[in-house]
Amino acid sequence: GAIAGLNVLRIINEPTAAALAYGLDKNLKGEKNV
């Protein structure tokens, strides 16, 4: 839990990582446009 929390903070602090996380989130939710 603690490590995951730190990773979330890093993602929020890093625009590139945030963009990647957003893309992964959309893929996991099946909202990807073909």
VEXVEXSE-672151 format. One record per residue: x negated, y, z of N, C-alpha, C in turn; residue number from 1. Coordinates in Angstrom, 2 decimals. Layout:
[node [X; Y; Z]; [X; Y; Z]; [X; Y; Z]; NUM]
...
This chain:
[node [-0.82; -1.21; 0.00]; [0.00; 0.00; 0.00]; [-0.85; 1.25; 0.00]; 1]
[node [-1.85; 1.30; 0.87]; [-2.71; 2.49; 0.97]; [-3.47; 2.71; -0.32]; 2]
[node [-4.03; 1.64; -0.88]; [-4.80; 1.76; -2.12]; [-3.90; 2.23; -3.26]; 3]
[node [-2.70; 1.69; -3.33]; [-1.77; 2.08; -4.38]; [-1.43; 3.56; -4.23]; 4]
[node [-1.26; 4.03; -3.00]; [-0.97; 5.44; -2.75]; [-2.09; 6.33; -3.25]; 5]
[node [-3.34; 5.91; -3.00]; [-4.49; 6.69; -3.46]; [-4.52; 6.72; -4.97]; 6]
[node [-4.20; 5.61; -5.61]; [-4.18; 5.56; -7.08]; [-3.13; 6.52; -7.63]; 7]
[node [-1.99; 6.59; -6.97]; [-0.92; 7.50; -7.41]; [-1.41; 8.94; -7.32]; 8]
[node [-2.11; 9.28; -6.23]; [-2.63; 10.64; -6.08]; [-3.63; 10.95; -7.18]; 9]
[node [-4.47; 9.98; -7.51]; [-5.46; 10.18; -8.57]; [-4.77; 10.41; -9.91]; 10]
[node [-3.72; 9.64; -10.18]; [-2.98; 9.77; -11.43]; [-2.36; 11.17; -11.52]; 11]
[node [-1.80; 11.64; -10.41]; [-1.17; 12.96; -10.39]; [-2.22; 14.05; -10.61]; 12]
[node [-3.42; 13.83; -10.07]; [-4.48; 14.84; -10.17]; [-5.18; 14.81; -11.52]; 13]
[node [-5.05; 13.74; -12.27]; [-5.74; 13.64; -13.55]; [-4.74; 13.63; -14.71]; 14]
[node [-4.68; 14.73; -15.47]; [-3.70; 14.84; -16.57]; [-3.77; 13.68; -17.55]; 15]
[node [-4.97; 13.25; -17.91]; [-5.11; 12.15; -18.86]; [-4.56; 10.86; -18.26]; 16]
[node [-4.90; 10.59; -17.02]; [-4.41; 9.39; -16.35]; [-2.89; 9.46; -16.22]; 17]
[node [-2.38; 10.66; -15.94]; [-0.93; 10.84; -15.81]; [-0.24; 10.53; -17.13]; 18]
[node [-0.84; 10.98; -18.23]; [-0.25; 10.72; -19.54]; [-0.23; 9.23; -19.82]; 19]
[node [-1.33; 8.54; -19.48]; [-1.39; 7.09; -19.69]; [-0.36; 6.38; -18.83]; 20]
[node [-0.24; 6.81; -17.57]; [0.72; 6.18; -16.66]; [2.14; 6.39; -17.16]; 21]
[node [2.41; 7.58; -17.71]; [3.73; 7.88; -18.25]; [4.05; 6.95; -19.41]; 22]
[node [3.06; 6.75; -20.29]; [3.24; 5.86; -21.43]; [3.49; 4.43; -20.97]; 23]
[node [2.73; 3.98; -19.97]; [2.91; 2.62; -19.46]; [4.28; 2.48; -18.84]; 24]
[node [4.72; 3.53; -18.12]; [6.02; 3.50; -17.46]; [7.13; 3.36; -18.51]; 25]
[node [7.02; 4.12; -19.60]; [8.04; 4.04; -20.65]; [8.03; 2.65; -21.28]; 26]
[node [6.85; 2.08; -21.48]; [6.75; 0.74; -22.08]; [7.39; -0.29; -21.16]; 27]
[node [7.17; -0.16; -19.85]; [7.72; -1.13; -18.90]; [9.25; -1.02; -18.87]; 28]
[node [9.77; 0.17; -19.08]; [11.21; 0.37; -19.05]; [11.86; 0.07; -20.39]; 29]
[node [11.04; -0.23; -21.41]; [11.57; -0.56; -22.72]; [12.16; 0.63; -23.43]; 30]
[node [11.64; 1.83; -23.16]; [12.17; 3.04; -23.80]; [11.29; 3.50; -24.96]; 31]
[node [10.41; 2.61; -25.44]; [9.49; 2.98; -26.52]; [10.23; 3.08; -27.85]; 32]
[node [10.01; 4.19; -28.55]; [10.62; 4.38; -29.87]; [9.76; 3.69; -30.92]; 33]
[node [10.40; 2.95; -31.82]; [9.66; 2.24; -32.86]; [9.73; 3.03; -34.16]; 34]
